[in-house]
Structures are given as structure tokens and as C-alpha cells.
Amino acid sequence: MKNAILILILLFILPSCKENNNTKTTKMSNLTSKNYIETMMNNIKYYDDEPLYQLVIKNSWCSSEILVNDIPVFKNFQEPLIEPTVDINHYIFKSGTQKITIRMYPVGKYQDENIDSFIAETGISVSVITFHKKTDKDIEIIKYTTPKKEGRNNPFVAIGKTYYEASFTFEAKVPYEFTSLDKGQDLRNWNQEKLEQKVVDFYKNQFILLKEKKIEEYFSYLELKEKETCQSLFYRKKELEEILKAYLDAFKIPHYQIQPLENYKLKIYGDGRIVCLEIESLDNNLRGESALWAKFDEGDGMVADFLQYYLYIPEGEDELVILR
């Protein structure tokens, strides 16, 4: 099975400003870095058949976003030609119909050109495959390819335009079921100014935990996300050790500098039940990235690490929770 863990690291530096550090930090659960592996191992159930669903994407001469059940799983605003494979089990909450949405944009500035509309060669294909350990085989369930016009060279159907969107569905069968998203409030019904302030405060709190290296308080916010993600991907101990190390890097990498929140916009996903903050910029190096990020020097130049949060508010509650 192809390795589908995608780490998006961009080379850039943003200006900084002073941040309000009056936000209170609170421990949200009993999950810690010390009990992480044991807690996850005790939570994960294993099955004879553990299907892993993936997207195989072929992106040609466009920028793009791919969403599963209206939650972004892949964004590409840097490379016009790319063929990634992306795990999506953790965005499949239960068996049944799953929706894939493809959003396409022009490449924009690339090398010495400015490609401000779709060209004849623009296109995307997205295959949904499932891997079964029993057979050790990838099985293609469905493949979507953007349509072309009839005629000379069969150009992309939206040639000359600046936006294209398409959706398709497939049936998934998984041995687990998560009801968390079903029980999330429709955040479109909230006062949007109040909602934005609530999300900003949450991000500021995470900013403080990271900057002040409050490891255990930080881990206490991850319980729901980690329990559902680790279950859906059927992680074993080795994989859990890798995930733990990745989380701890933010606290152990020398000169890991958390950047202040600025130039952000509120984004709502998950059919109204998921919210996050993204950088507001048309710069392809910044577009669609999380408003919470850090920069550090790996020895050969400064790099950036973006910390994505998809938040929701359960019915009958008032506090944001990290869902993914």
C-alpha cells in the first residue's frame, strides 16, 4: 500500500506582530503525551477486515482542493502537476454514501508565466481505492475524470474559465461508526461575529500552549480527534509511536517559533458543522493554509509548519472541540 501521509511544508516567512496572551489555558481531558500510546491502544478495535480507503489524485495544470464529505483532505496551490495518494478513512464517519468534491482554480503565477485561466491541458482525475490486508491488494472502486470538449485535441471543458467544481459519490463499508459529526451544531446558524471570536480565542489558546511548551495541556485537547483517527486507520503501536513523535516535534525542535495569528478568515465546512481559521491570501504559498503555524530552521533554510484544526461544537454544549 502506498504511503499516503502527506506533509505540506512551505518555504516562506510572514511578518509578525504582538499577540494578546490573556487567553486562559485549560486541561480538557486526561490524555497526555505520557499515556497517549496506551490510551489509543486501549481504544482501538481491530477486525479481520480493515479496509483502508484512499484517493489517488492526478492534478494537471491547475490548483485544486479535494473534500470528502465537505471536509478538505487535500489542497494544492503550489505544483500544477502532482500525483499524490491520500488516506481518507478518518473523514469517513460511518458506512454508506460518501461525497467527494473537487474544486479547481487556475495555476496563477508559475515560474515565468501567469496562467490566469484554465488551459486546454487542465484536468483532474480522482480514483477511490480500497486496500484490504487480507488480499494485500488495492481495488479501484470508482474513478472520476474532468470532462473534455469534443473537437481538436479535446480541451478541458472549462477552458478559459477561472473556477470549476464537480462532485461524485461512492459507497464505503467500514467496521466502525462515529456519531460525533452528526451531533455537531450547524454553525451557520450562529452569529458569525460571535463564532469568529470564539474560534480566534481557541486558536490563541493553542498558540499559548505551543509557545509556552505546555505539552500535557496541549495533548488534552486531542482526545476525540486522536481516538477517532487512530481507530479509523487501525493504527498499530509502531504507527502510534510515529504520530506521538510528530506531535512532540513542535515542543522539541530547536527554535520552533509559533507565529502570531493574523490575516485570517473564518471557514465553515462539514455541511455547516466544522469551522477553522485559514490564512487569507491569494499567494499560492499561503492560500488555504491554517492560520496557526510555526517556522524553524532545519539547517538548510527556514521552513514553515502549519497546524490544522477542524473544530465543532456538540449539541447542547458551548465549547469548541477538535474533531480532525
N, C-alpha and C positions, 0 to 999 in steps of 0.2 A: 504494500500500500504506500502510496506517495505521502511524503511528509507534507502536511498542509498547514503547519504553524507558520504564519506569516508575521514577520517583524518589520514594521514600517518605520524606518529611521531616516530622517531628512537632514541635510546639511544646511543649516541656516541659524542665524541668531536674531532674535527680536529685541527691540528696546525694552527696558524695564522701567517700573515706577514703584513708588511706595505702596505697600499693601496694608489694609486695615487688619490687624491681628487680634481684634477684640472678640472674635467668634469663639464660643466655648467648645471645648473638646469633650466628648462623652464616649464611654465604652458601651457598645451596642449589643455585644454578645460575649460568650465565653471563648470564642475562637481566638487562638493566639498563634504566633509563629512556632511555639514550642509544642503545641498539641495539634497542629494543622494536619500532619500526615495521619496520626492516629484517629482524629475526628473524621477525616474523609474516608479512611479505610473502614471505619465502623458504619459509615453511612451508605457506601456504595454497595449495590447488589449486583451480582454477576449472573449471567444467563448462558444457557447453551448456545443461543443465537444472539449475537450482539452486533446488529447491523450498524455500520458507520456510513452516514450519508455525506457526500462531498459534491462541490461544484467544480467542474473543470471549465475554466474560462479562457477563451481566445479573444483578446482585445486588439482590434486593428484600427489604427488611425482615429482614435477618439479618446476622450476622457470618459470615465464611467463610474457609476455606483450600482452595486447589486444588493438588493434587500431580500431577506427571507422573512415572510410574514410581517412585512413592513418594518423590519429592523435591519440596519446596514450591516452587512457581513464583509463587504469588500468595497474599497474606494481606490480609484487610480486617477490621479491628476498629474502624474509625472511622466509616465512612459507610454507613448502611443501604441507600442507593440509589446504585449506581455501575455504570458500563458500560465497563470497561477492555478493551483488547486487549493480549495478552501473547505475545511471541515464545517459542517452546519448543524450537527446533532444538537448543540446547545441552543439553537434557535428553533428547534422542533420540540414543542412542549408536550405533544401527545400524538398518537396515531391519527391518521386521517389526511385530509387535503391540506397541502402546504402551497403557499403562493410565492413565486419568485418574481421580482420586479427589476427591470433593467432600465436605468436612466443614462442617457448618452449626451455628451456635450462635445463641442469642437476641441481639438487639441490645444488651440491657442498658440502661444509662443513656444516654438520648439527649435533648438539650435539657431539657425539664422533665418527661420521662416516664422510667419504669423498665420497660422491656419485657423481662421475665424469662422469657418462654417464646415459642414461635412463635405468630404470629397468622395469621389467615386469608389475608392478603395475602403471607405469606412465600413465597419461592421463588427458585430459581436456574435459569438456562439457560446452558449452555456449548456453544458451537459450535466445532468444529475446522475451520479453514480452511487452505488452502494457496495460496500466491501463487507464480506462475510468471512469470519475467521474459519468457519467450518470448511469452506471450499477454498479459502485463500484466493478468491477471485474478485475482480471489480466487475460489476454488472451495470451497464448503462440503462437507466430507467426511461429517460426522455432527453431529447436534445432540441434546443431552440436556436435558430439562426435568424438574424435580422434579414428581412426580405430585400430583394433586389428588383430594380425595374427591368422590364423587358427591353431589348434593344442592344445596341453596340456595347460590348464589354460588360453588360448587366451591372450598371452602377447601383450604389446604395439607394434605397427607395426614398430616403430623406436628403439626398444630395443637395447642397446649397442652404440647408436649414441649420438652426443652431440648437435644437433640442429634439430628442426622440425618446419615447418611453414605450415599453411593452411589458406585458405580464403573461405568465403561464403558470399552470398548477401541476402538481404531481401528488401521488398517494404515498405516504410513508407509514411504515409499521414498526413501532418501537416498543420495547418491553416496559417502559416507564411512562408515567404521566405526571406532569406538573400543573397545578391549578393556580399558581401564583399570578400569572398574567391575566387569566380570566377574572380574577378578583381585584384587579387594579382599577382605580378610579379613572374615568375619562377626563383627562387633564385639559381637554379643550373647553370643558365647562367651567373651569376655574377662571377667576380674574387673572388675566395674563400678566399684569404688572406684579400682582402678589405672588404668582407662581414663579416668575423670573427671579424675584428677590429671594424666594425660598431656595431655589436651585443655586443661585450665586452664593448664598450663605453655606450651603452644603459643600460647594467646591472650595470655598475659603477655609472651611474646617479641614478638608482633606489637605489643602495647602499647608496648614499649620502642622498637622500630624507628620507630613513628609519633611517639612523644613526643620522641625524640631526633633525629628527622628523618634517619634513616639510609635514604635513598632507595634506593640501589642494593642494599643488603641486603634491603630490603622487596621490591623487584622480583624478586629471585632466587627468591622463594617462589611466584611467579605463573606460572612457565613452563608447567606442564601445563594449568592452568586456561585460560590465555590461548590456547595453541596449539589446544586442542580447541574452545573457544568461538568463536574467530575463524574457524576452519575451518568449523564447523557453520553459522555465519551468513554465510559467504562475504564477509567484510569486505573492502572496498577501502581504499586509502590514506586517503581522507578520513575514513572511519569510525574507522580506527585512530588517526588524529590526535585525534579527539574522545575516544576511550577513554583515550589517554595523558594528555590534559589533565585528564580526570576523576580519574585516579589521582593526578596531581600536585597537584590542588587540596588534598588532605589535608596537603601539605607547604608549600603557598604561601599558602593563605588566612590572613590575619592573625588571630591569637588563636584558631586552631583547637585546641581543648582536648580532648585524649583523656581520657576519663573512666575511673576505676578499675573493675576487674571486681568486681561484687557482685550479690547477689540473682539468681543464675543457676541454671539447671538443665541437665543433660545431656540431649540429644535425639538419638535414633538414627533415621535414615531410610534410604532406598535398600535396603529389604529387609535391613536389618542391617549394611550396608556403609558407611554415611555417618554422621558424627557432628558435632555442633556444640553450642554453648552459646547458650541463649536466656534472656532476662530472665524471671524467674518472677514474674508479676504478673497479676491479673485486670483491672487498669486497662486499658481499651481503647486508651489512648495508648501502652502499653508492651508489651502482650501479643504474644508471638510474635516480638519483635524481637531482633536479635543482642545478646549481652552485651557486645560491643565496640562502642563508639560514641563520638562526639565532639560537642561543642557549640561553636557560634560565632555571632557577631553579624553578620548581613548588612546591618545599618544600620537595620532596622525591627523589631528584636527578636531574641531568642535562638532559634536553631533547632538541631535535632539531626540528625546524620548517622550512620546505622547501617551497620556494616561486616560484611557477612555472609560467613561461611566455612562451606563444606561440605567436611569433611575425610574422608580414607580412609587405610587402611594397606595397601599392596600385599602380596600373598602373599610370604612369605619375608623380609619386612622388619619393622622395628620403629618406624619413624618416620612421623608423620602428614604427609600431603601435601594441599595444597589442590586439590580436584577441581573445585569450582564455587564 
